[in-house]
């Protein structure tokens, strides 16, 4: 499949990465719940995925853009479906309405773009513009949830950082279209590496339950 779009002119990559929603952090509202959660493992996994994809973009050539586009769209589709399902099951939870909207955006948008790319309906350059809009929408909805739709949950800085970077990275696609010398693939990969390292460090050092804290609770 990568060869199908490998020669597209002006093709750009955006990172609709794993980190498009506020699930990158533990959702427990009380500190005591941290000792019983494995949410940090999923956060760490998302950080590793972002880190790996960033390195792949920096080191890869033209085919890296195409391959990464398929990986990103598949991730958006899967996580969008999961978020929609979660929002439907937890209608009374804070942010569930926003979760359902974001989930549908990822699920419907991801499936549509996968089909359009696979059947070569759109050029890769045009597809990335549309995907960038999808990423910006994800980021803005995530920022809205972090600031205005979190209920009584504590304010958390990680969702703000992640979703803000999504908006910035989506905007970079539009910026690159007006700047011929701007290497979007390299800068996207670099930001993903930084983001993945930050999220991974947060998961391991801040979100992971500490044995000594669990012993203190006993």
N, CA and C atoms as a LAMMPS dump frame, in Angstrom:
ITEM: TIMESTEP
0
ITEM: NUMBER OF ATOMS
654
ITEM: BOX BOUNDS ff ff ff
-5.0000000000000000e+02 5.0000000000000000e+02
-5.0000000000000000e+02 5.0000000000000000e+02
-5.0000000000000000e+02 5.0000000000000000e+02
ITEM: ATOMS id mol type element x y z
1 1 1 N 0.794 -1.225 0
2 1 2 C 0 0 0
3 1 3 C 0.827 1.276 0
4 2 1 N 1.976 1.331 0.729
5 2 2 C 2.743 2.559 0.701
6 2 3 C 3.117 3.008 -0.687
7 3 1 N 3.374 2.066 -1.587
8 3 2 C 3.803 2.445 -2.92
9 3 3 C 2.736 3.182 -3.694
10 4 1 N 1.502 3.01 -3.286
11 4 2 C 0.402 3.657 -4.004
12 4 3 C 0.515 5.168 -3.966
13 5 1 N 1.049 5.691 -2.853
14 5 2 C 1.079 7.14 -2.707
15 5 3 C 2.499 7.663 -2.564
16 6 1 N 3.479 6.815 -2.771
17 6 2 C 4.853 7.205 -2.47
18 6 3 C 5.356 8.353 -3.305
19 7 1 N 4.79 8.613 -4.454
20 7 2 C 5.303 9.672 -5.321
21 7 3 C 4.422 10.9 -5.317
22 8 1 N 3.48 10.97 -4.407
23 8 2 C 2.583 12.128 -4.371
24 8 3 C 3.374 13.38 -4.06
25 9 1 N 3.085 14.449 -4.794
26 9 2 C 3.797 15.706 -4.63
27 9 3 C 3.139 16.516 -3.531
28 10 1 N 3.988 17.091 -2.654
29 10 2 C 3.481 17.949 -1.598
30 10 3 C 2.774 17.191 -0.508
31 11 1 N 2.99 15.893 -0.419
32 11 2 C 2.322 15.101 0.614
33 11 3 C 2.873 15.489 1.975
34 12 1 N 1.98 15.618 2.918
35 12 2 C 2.396 16.011 4.258
36 12 3 C 1.799 15.049 5.261
37 13 1 N 2.484 14.986 6.392
38 13 2 C 2.012 14.099 7.443
39 13 3 C 1.655 14.901 8.673
40 14 1 N 0.61 14.559 9.294
41 14 2 C 0.25 15.142 10.564
42 14 3 C 0.151 14.011 11.542
43 15 1 N 0.247 14.282 12.817
44 15 2 C 0.187 13.215 13.786
45 15 3 C -1.153 13.142 14.468
46 16 1 N -2.021 12.3 13.958
47 16 2 C -3.263 12.108 14.679
48 16 3 C -3.033 11.05 15.7
49 17 1 N -2.212 11.212 16.518
50 17 2 C -1.687 10.186 17.361
51 17 3 C -2.554 9.925 18.539
52 18 1 N -2.156 8.954 18.971
53 18 2 C -2.65 8.303 20.14
54 18 3 C -3.057 9.206 21.224
55 19 1 N -2.694 10.244 21.185
56 19 2 C -2.848 11.073 22.347
57 19 3 C -3.891 12.127 22.102
58 20 1 N -4.843 11.799 21.31
59 20 2 C -5.822 12.778 20.912
60 20 3 C -6.905 12.981 21.933
61 21 1 N -6.924 12.258 23.068
62 21 2 C -7.973 12.463 24.054
63 21 3 C -7.42 12.411 25.459
64 22 1 N -8.245 12.726 26.435
65 22 2 C -7.803 12.898 27.808
66 22 3 C -7.633 11.594 28.536
67 23 1 N -7.742 10.462 27.848
68 23 2 C -7.546 9.193 28.503
69 23 3 C -6.068 8.907 28.75
70 24 1 N -5.191 9.825 28.337
71 24 2 C -3.778 9.616 28.591
72 24 3 C -3.474 9.733 30.067
73 25 1 N -4.449 10.118 30.874
74 25 2 C -4.21 10.228 32.293
75 25 3 C -5.17 9.372 33.081
76 26 1 N -4.82 9.06 34.28
77 26 2 C -5.694 8.275 35.134
78 26 3 C -6.949 9.061 35.407
79 27 1 N -8.093 8.389 35.387
80 27 2 C -9.358 9.078 35.557
81 27 3 C -9.853 9.04 36.986
82 28 1 N -9.145 8.386 37.844
83 28 2 C -9.57 8.329 39.229
84 28 3 C -9.497 9.698 39.86
85 29 1 N -10.495 10.053 40.644
86 29 2 C -10.538 11.378 41.24
87 29 3 C -9.893 11.397 42.624
88 30 1 N -9.71 10.222 43.22
89 30 2 C -9.182 10.172 44.557
90 30 3 C -7.812 9.503 44.522
91 31 1 N -6.854 10.02 45.306
92 31 2 C -5.515 9.459 45.317
93 31 3 C -5.496 7.989 45.692
94 32 1 N -6.414 7.554 46.565
95 32 2 C -6.393 6.168 47.008
96 32 3 C -6.629 5.206 45.868
97 33 1 N -7.295 5.673 44.81
98 33 2 C -7.611 4.787 43.694
99 33 3 C -6.406 4.489 42.827
100 34 1 N -5.351 5.282 42.975
101 34 2 C -4.203 5.123 42.103
102 34 3 C -3.504 3.791 42.325
103 35 1 N -3.584 3.266 43.555
104 35 2 C -2.897 2.027 43.843
105 35 3 C -3.55 0.834 43.163
106 36 1 N -4.773 0.992 42.689
107 36 2 C -5.501 -0.132 42.117
108 36 3 C -5.703 -0.004 40.618
109 37 1 N -5.073 0.95 39.995
110 37 2 C -5.315 1.174 38.574
111 37 3 C -4.129 0.74 37.737
112 38 1 N -4.433 0.321 36.529
113 38 2 C -3.377 -0.005 35.566
114 38 3 C -3.398 0.973 34.404
115 39 1 N -4.047 2.127 34.619
116 39 2 C -4.158 3.124 33.553
117 39 3 C -2.787 3.598 33.084
118 40 1 N -1.799 3.574 33.996
119 40 2 C -0.474 4.062 33.621
120 40 3 C 0.147 3.208 32.517
121 41 1 N -0.208 1.928 32.481
122 41 2 C 0.339 1.045 31.453
123 41 3 C -0.137 1.48 30.072
124 42 1 N -1.433 1.815 29.966
125 42 2 C -1.973 2.269 28.686
126 42 3 C -1.397 3.623 28.303
127 43 1 N -1.191 4.487 29.293
128 43 2 C -0.562 5.776 29.015
129 43 3 C 0.863 5.569 28.513
130 44 1 N 1.596 4.669 29.169
131 44 2 C 2.962 4.371 28.747
132 44 3 C 2.986 3.804 27.336
133 45 1 N 2.011 2.937 27.017
134 45 2 C 1.938 2.362 25.676
135 45 3 C 1.723 3.439 24.626
136 46 1 N 0.855 4.386 24.92
137 46 2 C 0.618 5.485 23.977
138 46 3 C 1.877 6.333 23.797
139 47 1 N 2.614 6.529 24.887
140 47 2 C 3.863 7.265 24.772
141 47 3 C 4.871 6.551 23.901
142 48 1 N 4.96 5.221 24.051
143 48 2 C 5.882 4.426 23.235
144 48 3 C 5.484 4.478 21.758
145 49 1 N 4.168 4.415 21.5
146 49 2 C 3.692 4.483 20.115
147 49 3 C 4.062 5.825 19.49
148 50 1 N 3.839 6.912 20.219
149 50 2 C 4.181 8.243 19.712
150 50 3 C 5.683 8.361 19.47
151 51 1 N 6.468 7.848 20.414
152 51 2 C 7.925 7.907 20.281
153 51 3 C 8.389 7.119 19.061
154 52 1 N 7.866 5.905 18.906
155 52 2 C 8.251 5.077 17.769
156 52 3 C 7.85 5.675 16.443
157 53 1 N 6.637 6.226 16.39
158 53 2 C 6.176 6.839 15.148
159 53 3 C 7.003 8.074 14.804
160 54 1 N 7.387 8.84 15.82
161 54 2 C 8.222 10.008 15.572
162 54 3 C 9.579 9.636 15.007
163 55 1 N 10.212 8.616 15.601
164 55 2 C 11.506 8.156 15.088
165 55 3 C 11.358 7.615 13.67
166 56 1 N 10.255 6.911 13.429
167 56 2 C 10 6.354 12.1
168 56 3 C 9.901 7.46 11.055
169 57 1 N 9.258 8.566 11.416
170 57 2 C 9.114 9.678 10.476
171 57 3 C 10.44 10.38 10.226
172 58 1 N 11.224 10.57 11.277
173 58 2 C 12.503 11.261 11.128
174 58 3 C 13.468 10.442 10.271
175 59 1 N 13.488 9.125 10.489
176 59 2 C 14.445 8.273 9.788
177 59 3 C 13.955 7.8 8.433
178 60 1 N 12.644 7.798 8.205
179 60 2 C 12.091 7.235 6.979
180 60 3 C 12.108 8.197 5.813
181 61 1 N 11.733 7.677 4.667
182 61 2 C 11.65 8.492 3.457
183 61 3 C 10.219 8.8 3.107
184 62 1 N 9.93 8.822 1.795
185 62 2 C 8.582 9.141 1.326
186 62 3 C 7.574 8.106 1.8
187 63 1 N 7.977 6.832 1.8
188 63 2 C 7.04 5.784 2.204
189 63 3 C 6.684 5.887 3.674
190 64 1 N 7.538 6.52 4.49
191 64 2 C 7.234 6.681 5.905
192 64 3 C 5.977 7.521 6.089
193 65 1 N 5.811 8.544 5.261
194 65 2 C 4.616 9.395 5.365
195 65 3 C 3.361 8.588 5.093
196 66 1 N 3.41 7.77 4.057
197 66 2 C 2.226 7.003 3.68
198 66 3 C 1.903 5.928 4.713
199 67 1 N 2.925 5.191 5.123
200 67 2 C 2.714 4.142 6.107
201 67 3 C 2.189 4.723 7.41
202 68 1 N 2.799 5.818 7.857
203 68 2 C 2.37 6.443 9.1
204 68 3 C 0.937 6.96 8.99
205 69 1 N 0.546 7.415 7.817
206 69 2 C -0.827 7.892 7.63
207 69 3 C -1.827 6.773 7.877
208 70 1 N -1.539 5.582 7.353
209 70 2 C -2.417 4.441 7.57
210 70 3 C -2.445 4.033 9.042
211 71 1 N -1.271 4.03 9.684
212 71 2 C -1.208 3.667 11.102
213 71 3 C -2.004 4.647 11.944
214 72 1 N -1.828 5.93 11.675
215 72 2 C -2.515 6.977 12.417
216 72 3 C -4.03 6.873 12.233
217 73 1 N -4.47 6.684 10.996
218 73 2 C -5.905 6.589 10.731
219 73 3 C -6.506 5.349 11.386
220 74 1 N -5.775 4.249 11.355
221 74 2 C -6.268 3.039 12.019
222 74 3 C -6.405 3.271 13.515
223 75 1 N -5.427 3.961 14.099
224 75 2 C -5.481 4.252 15.535
225 75 3 C -6.655 5.167 15.864
226 76 1 N -6.84 6.21 15.06
227 76 2 C -7.951 7.127 15.291
228 76 3 C -9.281 6.395 15.198
229 77 1 N -9.399 5.504 14.225
230 77 2 C -10.645 4.755 14.046
231 77 3 C -10.933 3.862 15.241
232 78 1 N -9.919 3.121 15.687
233 78 2 C -10.102 2.195 16.802
234 78 3 C -10.4 2.94 18.098
235 79 1 N -9.587 3.939 18.398
236 79 2 C -9.796 4.685 19.638
237 79 3 C -11.086 5.491 19.592
238 80 1 N -11.457 5.962 18.407
239 80 2 C -12.731 6.666 18.281
240 80 3 C -13.902 5.756 18.586
241 81 1 N -13.838 4.516 18.083
242 81 2 C -14.89 3.556 18.388
243 81 3 C -14.947 3.226 19.867
244 82 1 N -13.768 3.058 20.497
245 82 2 C -13.724 2.758 21.919
246 82 3 C -14.269 3.911 22.744
247 83 1 N -13.933 5.137 22.345
248 83 2 C -14.398 6.301 23.097
249 83 3 C -15.897 6.485 22.94
250 84 1 N -16.425 6.217 21.758
251 84 2 C -17.875 6.289 21.553
252 84 3 C -18.588 5.271 22.423
253 85 1 N -18.084 4.047 22.43
254 85 2 C -18.676 2.977 23.237
255 85 3 C -18.621 3.322 24.721
256 86 1 N -17.473 3.851 25.167
257 86 2 C -17.328 4.235 26.567
258 86 3 C -18.292 5.357 26.939
259 87 1 N -18.45 6.326 26.036
260 87 2 C -19.361 7.433 26.31
261 87 3 C -20.804 6.987 26.396
262 88 1 N -21.162 5.977 25.599
263 88 2 C -22.527 5.462 25.628
264 88 3 C -22.792 4.673 26.905
265 89 1 N -21.786 3.965 27.398
266 89 2 C -21.95 3.172 28.616
267 89 3 C -21.931 4.024 29.874
268 90 1 N -21.282 5.175 29.806
269 90 2 C -21.144 6.035 30.978
270 90 3 C -21.735 7.416 30.694
271 91 1 N -23.009 7.418 30.395
272 91 2 C -23.672 8.667 30.014
273 91 3 C -23.662 9.712 31.12
274 92 1 N -23.667 9.276 32.372
275 92 2 C -23.736 10.219 33.485
276 92 3 C -22.368 10.713 33.934
277 93 1 N -21.302 10.138 33.394
278 93 2 C -19.952 10.533 33.799
279 93 3 C -19.603 11.897 33.219
280 94 1 N -18.784 12.686 33.945
281 94 2 C -18.361 13.985 33.416
282 94 3 C -17.623 13.826 32.088
283 95 1 N -17.981 14.647 31.118
284 95 2 C -17.305 14.609 29.823
285 95 3 C -17.803 13.539 28.884
286 96 1 N -18.837 12.78 29.268
287 96 2 C -19.291 11.685 28.411
288 96 3 C -19.871 12.202 27.093
289 97 1 N -20.543 13.352 27.123
290 97 2 C -21.1 13.911 25.888
291 97 3 C -19.978 14.292 24.924
292 98 1 N -18.942 14.92 25.464
293 98 2 C -17.791 15.276 24.633
294 98 3 C -17.09 14.025 24.128
295 99 1 N -17.001 12.993 24.977
296 99 2 C -16.382 11.734 24.558
297 99 3 C -17.118 11.13 23.372
298 100 1 N -18.448 11.163 23.415
299 100 2 C -19.224 10.58 22.316
300 100 3 C -19.006 11.358 21.029
301 101 1 N -18.956 12.67 21.122
302 101 2 C -18.738 13.496 19.932
303 101 3 C -17.356 13.231 19.35
304 102 1 N -16.333 13.232 20.221
305 102 2 C -14.973 12.992 19.752
306 102 3 C -14.834 11.58 19.188
307 103 1 N -15.495 10.633 19.851
308 103 2 C -15.427 9.259 19.369
309 103 3 C -16.019 9.104 17.987
310 104 1 N -17.16 9.744 17.758
311 104 2 C -17.795 9.669 16.446
312 104 3 C -16.954 10.356 15.381
313 105 1 N -16.326 11.47 15.76
314 105 2 C -15.437 12.16 14.818
315 105 3 C -14.303 11.234 14.398
316 106 1 N -13.693 10.546 15.376
317 106 2 C -12.596 9.637 15.059
318 106 3 C -13.049 8.416 14.294
319 107 1 N -14.171 7.824 14.72
320 107 2 C -14.651 6.597 14.09
321 107 3 C -15.091 6.837 12.648
322 108 1 N -15.982 7.805 12.459
323 108 2 C -16.512 8.078 11.124
324 108 3 C -15.426 8.675 10.222
325 109 1 N -14.709 9.671 10.762
326 109 2 C -13.659 10.293 9.964
327 109 3 C -12.534 9.334 9.619
328 110 1 N -12.135 8.49 10.578
329 110 2 C -11.06 7.541 10.331
330 110 3 C -11.425 6.508 9.278
331 111 1 N -12.631 5.932 9.391
332 111 2 C -13.071 4.946 8.417
333 111 3 C -13.164 5.563 7.022
334 112 1 N -13.75 6.762 6.949
335 112 2 C -13.912 7.423 5.654
336 112 3 C -12.563 7.691 4.991
337 113 1 N -11.59 8.188 5.774
338 113 2 C -10.293 8.512 5.196
339 113 3 C -9.516 7.253 4.814
340 114 1 N -9.651 6.193 5.596
341 114 2 C -9 4.935 5.23
342 114 3 C -9.506 4.427 3.884
343 115 1 N -10.813 4.489 3.692
344 115 2 C -11.385 4.026 2.437
345 115 3 C -10.97 4.926 1.27
346 116 1 N -10.978 6.234 1.493
347 116 2 C -10.613 7.165 0.43
348 116 3 C -9.151 6.997 0.021
349 117 1 N -8.28 6.76 1.007
350 117 2 C -6.872 6.558 0.691
351 117 3 C -6.643 5.212 0.004
352 118 1 N -7.288 4.195 0.507
353 118 2 C -7.061 2.856 -0.037
354 118 3 C -7.498 2.764 -1.5
355 119 1 N -8.638 3.379 -1.82
356 119 2 C -9.146 3.318 -3.192
357 119 3 C -8.646 4.48 -4.05
358 120 1 N -7.689 5.246 -3.496
359 120 2 C -7.03 6.302 -4.254
360 120 3 C -8.018 7.331 -4.792
361 121 1 N -9.024 7.646 -3.995
362 121 2 C -10.011 8.651 -4.391
363 121 3 C -9.42 10.054 -4.275
364 122 1 N -8.587 10.259 -3.249
365 122 2 C -7.956 11.555 -3.024
366 122 3 C -6.449 11.443 -3.206
367 123 1 N -5.821 12.547 -3.565
368 123 2 C -4.364 12.579 -3.55
369 123 3 C -3.905 12.602 -2.101
370 124 1 N -2.673 12.179 -1.862
371 124 2 C -2.172 12.127 -0.499
372 124 3 C -2.112 13.518 0.119
373 125 1 N -1.736 14.521 -0.674
374 125 2 C -1.66 15.887 -0.167
375 125 3 C -3.031 16.379 0.301
376 126 1 N -4.075 16.121 -0.511
377 126 2 C -5.427 16.531 -0.132
378 126 3 C -5.903 15.751 1.081
379 127 1 N -5.57 14.461 1.139
380 127 2 C -5.975 13.632 2.268
381 127 3 C -5.388 14.147 3.565
382 128 1 N -4.127 14.575 3.536
383 128 2 C -3.499 15.059 4.758
384 128 3 C -4.121 16.369 5.242
385 129 1 N -4.581 17.192 4.312
386 129 2 C -5.269 18.413 4.712
387 129 3 C -6.545 18.062 5.474
388 130 1 N -7.284 17.1 4.964
389 130 2 C -8.528 16.683 5.618
390 130 3 C -8.226 16.04 6.97
391 131 1 N -7.183 15.208 7.021
392 131 2 C -6.805 14.558 8.271
393 131 3 C -6.341 15.598 9.29
394 132 1 N -5.659 16.634 8.813
395 132 2 C -5.221 17.694 9.721
396 132 3 C -6.416 18.373 10.375
397 133 1 N -7.475 18.601 9.607
398 133 2 C -8.698 19.184 10.16
399 133 3 C -9.275 18.258 11.226
400 134 1 N -9.217 16.956 10.969
401 134 2 C -9.695 15.968 11.933
402 134 3 C -8.896 16.048 13.229
403 135 1 N -7.579 16.185 13.123
404 135 2 C -6.72 16.276 14.304
405 135 3 C -7.003 17.548 15.093
406 136 1 N -7.166 18.667 14.388
407 136 2 C -7.463 19.926 15.059
408 136 3 C -8.787 19.819 15.812
409 137 1 N -9.792 19.191 15.191
410 137 2 C -11.082 19.008 15.854
411 137 3 C -10.922 18.163 17.113
412 138 1 N -10.117 17.092 17.027
413 138 2 C -9.846 16.262 18.193
414 138 3 C -9.216 17.089 19.308
415 139 1 N -8.224 17.886 18.935
416 139 2 C -7.523 18.677 19.931
417 139 3 C -8.417 19.71 20.594
418 140 1 N -9.217 20.416 19.801
419 140 2 C -10.101 21.438 20.356
420 140 3 C -11.159 20.831 21.277
421 141 1 N -11.704 19.689 20.88
422 141 2 C -12.674 19.013 21.738
423 141 3 C -12.018 18.536 23.037
424 142 1 N -10.779 18.088 22.934
425 142 2 C -10.053 17.68 24.132
426 142 3 C -9.786 18.845 25.067
427 143 1 N -9.429 19.999 24.511
428 143 2 C -9.215 21.187 25.333
429 143 3 C -10.516 21.64 25.997
430 144 1 N -11.614 21.563 25.243
431 144 2 C -12.915 21.924 25.813
432 144 3 C -13.246 21.021 26.994
433 145 1 N -13.009 19.729 26.839
434 145 2 C -13.305 18.802 27.928
435 145 3 C -12.409 19.055 29.132
436 146 1 N -11.128 19.325 28.887
437 146 2 C -10.181 19.536 29.979
438 146 3 C -10.514 20.778 30.798
439 147 1 N -11.042 21.819 30.144
440 147 2 C -11.312 23.07 30.843
441 147 3 C -12.76 23.201 31.32
442 148 1 N -13.715 22.728 30.529
443 148 2 C -15.11 23.037 30.808
444 148 3 C -16.024 21.836 31.034
445 149 1 N -15.554 20.623 30.764
446 149 2 C -16.459 19.475 30.819
447 149 3 C -15.854 18.32 31.604
448 150 1 N -15.108 18.643 32.68
449 150 2 C -14.489 17.594 33.488
450 150 3 C -15.254 17.319 34.773
451 151 1 N -16.389 18.006 34.986
452 151 2 C -17.181 17.792 36.187
453 151 3 C -16.433 18.241 37.43
454 152 1 N -16.431 17.392 38.456
455 152 2 C -15.752 17.708 39.709
456 152 3 C -14.319 17.183 39.747
457 153 1 N -13.856 16.616 38.657
458 153 2 C -12.494 16.077 38.618
459 153 3 C -11.472 17.201 38.727
460 154 1 N -10.296 16.849 39.265
461 154 2 C -9.23 17.83 39.388
462 154 3 C -8.73 18.239 38.003
463 155 1 N -8.272 19.49 37.909
464 155 2 C -7.683 19.95 36.652
465 155 3 C -6.379 19.198 36.428
466 156 1 N -6.158 18.722 35.18
467 156 2 C -4.971 17.957 34.846
468 156 3 C -4.266 18.611 33.661
469 157 1 N -2.962 18.771 33.801
470 157 2 C -2.212 19.517 32.796
471 157 3 C -1.868 18.672 31.586
472 158 1 N -1.754 17.342 31.752
473 158 2 C -1.33 16.514 30.624
474 158 3 C -2.311 16.531 29.455
475 159 1 N -3.646 16.414 29.681
476 159 2 C -4.567 16.505 28.546
477 159 3 C -4.475 17.837 27.819
478 160 1 N -4.227 18.911 28.577
479 160 2 C -4.103 20.234 27.959
480 160 3 C -2.891 20.267 27.045
481 161 1 N -1.763 19.759 27.545
482 161 2 C -0.534 19.754 26.745
483 161 3 C -0.707 18.914 25.487
484 162 1 N -1.259 17.711 25.651
485 162 2 C -1.391 16.793 24.517
486 162 3 C -2.319 17.37 23.458
487 163 1 N -3.477 17.852 23.87
488 163 2 C -4.454 18.355 22.908
489 163 3 C -4.008 19.672 22.275
490 164 1 N -3.267 20.485 23.026
491 164 2 C -2.719 21.709 22.451
492 164 3 C -1.712 21.375 21.359
493 165 1 N -0.886 20.362 21.596
494 165 2 C 0.081 19.949 20.582
495 165 3 C -0.615 19.371 19.354
496 166 1 N -1.737 18.706 19.556
497 166 2 C -2.494 18.2 18.415
498 166 3 C -2.976 19.348 17.531
499 167 1 N -3.474 20.395 18.17
500 167 2 C -3.933 21.558 17.401
501 167 3 C -2.764 22.191 16.659
502 168 1 N -1.637 22.341 17.338
503 168 2 C -0.452 22.939 16.717
504 168 3 C 0.041 22.091 15.55
505 169 1 N 0.091 20.772 15.747
506 169 2 C 0.596 19.888 14.7
507 169 3 C -0.352 19.838 13.5
508 170 1 N -1.652 19.919 13.771
509 170 2 C -2.589 19.997 12.666
510 170 3 C -2.416 21.296 11.887
511 171 1 N -2.176 22.387 12.629
512 171 2 C -1.979 23.682 11.985
513 171 3 C -0.685 23.715 11.175
514 172 1 N 0.292 22.905 11.574
515 172 2 C 1.551 22.861 10.841
516 172 3 C 1.369 22.379 9.409
517 173 1 N 0.375 21.533 9.194
518 173 2 C 0.106 21.062 7.836
519 173 3 C -0.256 22.231 6.936
520 174 1 N -1.122 23.115 7.444
521 174 2 C -1.524 24.285 6.656
522 174 3 C -0.358 25.26 6.491
523 175 1 N 0.448 25.394 7.544
524 175 2 C 1.6 26.279 7.46
525 175 3 C 2.595 25.781 6.414
526 176 1 N 2.801 24.475 6.37
527 176 2 C 3.78 23.907 5.444
528 176 3 C 3.364 24.086 3.99
529 177 1 N 2.062 24.196 3.747
530 177 2 C 1.6 24.354 2.367
531 177 3 C 1.961 25.723 1.798
532 178 1 N 2.242 26.682 2.688
533 178 2 C 2.616 28.02 2.221
534 178 3 C 4.111 28.285 2.348
535 179 1 N 4.839 27.339 2.941
536 179 2 C 6.293 27.476 3.087
537 179 3 C 6.967 26.288 2.424
538 180 1 N 7.523 26.519 1.245
539 180 2 C 8.075 25.426 0.446
540 180 3 C 9.23 24.725 1.133
541 181 1 N 10.049 25.46 1.892
542 181 2 C 11.223 24.859 2.519
543 181 3 C 10.95 24.228 3.869
544 182 1 N 9.717 24.244 4.333
545 182 2 C 9.386 23.714 5.655
546 182 3 C 9.286 22.189 5.598
547 183 1 N 10.108 21.503 6.371
548 183 2 C 10.129 20.032 6.388
549 183 3 C 9.13 19.539 7.426
550 184 1 N 7.903 19.355 6.992
551 184 2 C 6.836 18.957 7.913
552 184 3 C 7.086 17.581 8.505
553 185 1 N 7.594 16.668 7.689
554 185 2 C 7.817 15.311 8.182
555 185 3 C 8.821 15.302 9.322
556 186 1 N 9.908 16.04 9.175
557 186 2 C 10.933 16.051 10.21
558 186 3 C 10.417 16.705 11.487
559 187 1 N 9.751 17.861 11.357
560 187 2 C 9.258 18.56 12.536
561 187 3 C 8.148 17.784 13.231
562 188 1 N 7.306 17.13 12.441
563 188 2 C 6.266 16.292 13.027
564 188 3 C 6.89 15.154 13.815
565 189 1 N 7.884 14.504 13.223
566 189 2 C 8.565 13.418 13.924
567 189 3 C 9.242 13.888 15.192
568 190 1 N 9.87 15.063 15.133
569 190 2 C 10.561 15.594 16.31
570 190 3 C 9.586 15.885 17.444
571 191 1 N 8.46 16.514 17.103
572 191 2 C 7.463 16.822 18.132
573 191 3 C 6.878 15.542 18.718
574 192 1 N 6.665 14.542 17.872
575 192 2 C 6.139 13.273 18.364
576 192 3 C 7.125 12.584 19.308
577 193 1 N 8.402 12.672 19.004
578 193 2 C 9.418 12.094 19.881
579 193 3 C 9.373 12.774 21.251
580 194 1 N 9.321 14.099 21.25
581 194 2 C 9.264 14.848 22.506
582 194 3 C 7.993 14.514 23.269
583 195 1 N 6.869 14.498 22.551
584 195 2 C 5.584 14.211 23.175
585 195 3 C 5.561 12.789 23.747
586 196 1 N 6.042 11.826 22.965
587 196 2 C 6.056 10.444 23.437
588 196 3 C 6.921 10.27 24.669
589 197 1 N 8.1 10.918 24.678
590 197 2 C 8.987 10.829 25.831
591 197 3 C 8.35 11.459 27.067
592 198 1 N 7.674 12.604 26.873
593 198 2 C 7.038 13.293 27.997
594 198 3 C 5.893 12.463 28.578
595 199 1 N 5.059 11.912 27.702
596 199 2 C 3.924 11.103 28.16
597 199 3 C 4.421 9.821 28.831
598 200 1 N 5.432 9.194 28.25
599 200 2 C 5.981 7.987 28.856
600 200 3 C 6.572 8.257 30.229
601 201 1 N 7.306 9.365 30.358
602 201 2 C 7.884 9.719 31.649
603 201 3 C 6.797 10.024 32.669
604 202 1 N 5.751 10.699 32.223
605 202 2 C 4.64 11.007 33.126
606 202 3 C 3.973 9.721 33.613
607 203 1 N 3.759 8.779 32.704
608 203 2 C 3.099 7.523 33.073
609 203 3 C 3.925 6.759 34.111
610 204 1 N 5.236 6.688 33.89
611 204 2 C 6.073 5.861 34.756
612 204 3 C 6.386 6.523 36.093
613 205 1 N 6.675 7.831 36.065
614 205 2 C 7.126 8.491 37.283
615 205 3 C 6.007 9.167 38.079
616 206 1 N 4.908 9.544 37.41
617 206 2 C 3.847 10.258 38.109
618 206 3 C 2.562 9.449 38.244
619 207 1 N 2.21 8.697 37.21
620 207 2 C 0.927 8.001 37.214
621 207 3 C 1.012 6.593 37.786
622 208 1 N 2.163 5.961 37.659
623 208 2 C 2.321 4.594 38.154
624 208 3 C 2.184 4.562 39.666
625 209 1 N 1.353 3.655 40.21
626 209 2 C 1.199 3.549 41.667
627 209 3 C 2.527 3.236 42.325
628 210 1 N 2.811 3.929 43.414
629 210 2 C 4.047 3.728 44.141
630 210 3 C 3.842 2.716 45.266
631 211 1 N 4.672 1.675 45.345
632 211 2 C 4.51 0.654 46.382
633 211 3 C 4.503 1.215 47.796
634 212 1 N 5.343 2.218 48.055
635 212 2 C 5.415 2.762 49.397
636 212 3 C 4.126 3.49 49.783
637 213 1 N 3.469 4.101 48.741
638 213 2 C 2.21 4.776 49.03
639 213 3 C 1.122 3.759 49.313
640 214 1 N 1.141 2.654 48.573
641 214 2 C 0.153 1.611 48.81
642 214 3 C 0.329 1.015 50.202
643 215 1 N 1.592 0.84 50.653
644 215 2 C 1.84 0.31 51.966
645 215 3 C 1.402 1.276 53.059
646 216 1 N 1.551 2.588 52.797
647 216 2 C 1.137 3.585 53.766
648 216 3 C -0.366 3.569 53.972
649 217 1 N -1.102 3.309 52.865
650 217 2 C -2.565 3.268 52.969
651 217 3 C -3.005 2.118 53.86
652 218 1 N -2.259 1.003 53.825
653 218 2 C -2.608 -0.157 54.657
654 218 3 C -2.336 0.168 56.113
